């Protein structure tokens, strides 16, 4: 079930929200949490009920393993922790990487093993990482929460279940034990609706608009010319941001309606002046997880610059692979690891770049590397990059523009040059939004610190964004969240 589907907007969300507070009021908070777990499992199983057994068994087994770790000591404690982490990684590898492994074995050794064609369960990367962190923190005696009910809700809570944020148990599970959260909080409802409306608008109006040009360009990389290649890559750069940050805004907003605070996952990442700053702003909960449970255990920066650089590159190679079972993701992660290593060395020189130059350099690097993230394979990525920097093919492909405007038929009567200018103008407006506008969290904070006039304005903004988004959804435009694939 998608956040931008009619079923979610007009049935699941309002019914689940109202029922949660009614159950909490008349039956108690524990029953309300049980209701929320049932609703979350329904939300997860709506796509494919057969995978409900996977997530339920994963939750039960991991909670049991954490208990075994907490009551053990010495080598037995290490054994339980190892069993827990390895078993989670094996399950993740089977569903996400088995065909990738078979393809590479066949290519390297000239064999012909049949692919298993395993269907990737929704959210397996997210709930696996959350539970691994819980096991490792149990081993390090950082877990104080003993409630099975709270643990199940921590893993399955539907706003963050499908595409994050990757929530740490210490910032979420204690909230489920605070009984003041069982009552309706109208301020949280209003702010939650504001965040949800901004995220929904980002997704269905902005991301899905740019997806048309991105999909068109990457579907025919061999036909791209210089301008259309840049239009394609920039369209994907904007699509990915509006898609993923829009989902994160909606997740935070929905959770807040239930009086649960999820961590910030995006903080205007395209405003970054360095690649290090970008990773402090983009998918922040994944960056935190990779730092705490991979980079630091590898040694972090404790053993000198050379080993720190090695650890950064290894972390990002594996972080790239986490996103998908393809060499394009490995290359993308490796490039970011190398860029962070170069930035680390640059910092030691104490030389400051002009801010505009630093932003341009950082953004171009991010945009170029997104090509690997989006391309079907390395060959297609190379074709797009080659076109982007081929000055001899300066121009914009007419068929690309016409395909990209197919959802706006009235624009097709314009000359091709005007159509290309329109695409570029839309990209410029998108860039203006991500670079100059406040993000959703910044907008929502103004609700708390300003007077009634500001609150009325934000109420109008919420209503306007919801109406536009719903009308766009009813138009029948195809839509899906990019990060459902990861």
Secondary structure, DSSP 8 states (H G I E B T S, - for coil): --TTSHHIIIIIHHHHHHHHHHHHHHT-HHHHHHHHHHHHHHHHHTT-GGGHHHHHHHHHHHHHHHHHHHH--HHHHHHHHHHHHHHHHHHHHHHHHHHHHHHHHHHHHT-----------TTHHHHHHHHHHHHHHHHTT------HHHHHHHHH-HHHHTT-----HHHHGGGGG-GGGGS--HHHHHHHHHHHHHHHHIIIIIIHHHHHHHHHHHHTGGG--HHHHHHHHHHHHHHHHHHHHHHHHHHHHHHHHTT-------S-GGG-SSHHHHHHHSSHHHHHHHIIIIIHHHTTTTT-HHHHHHHHHHHHHHHHHHH-SSHHHHHHHHHHHHHHHHHHHHHTTT----HHHHHHHHHHHHHHHHHHHHSSSHHHHHHHHHHHT-GGG-S--HHHHHHHTTT-GGGGGS-HHHHHHHHHHHHHHHHHHHHHS--HHHHHHHHHHS-HHHHHHHHHHHHHHHHHHHHHHHTT-----GGGG-
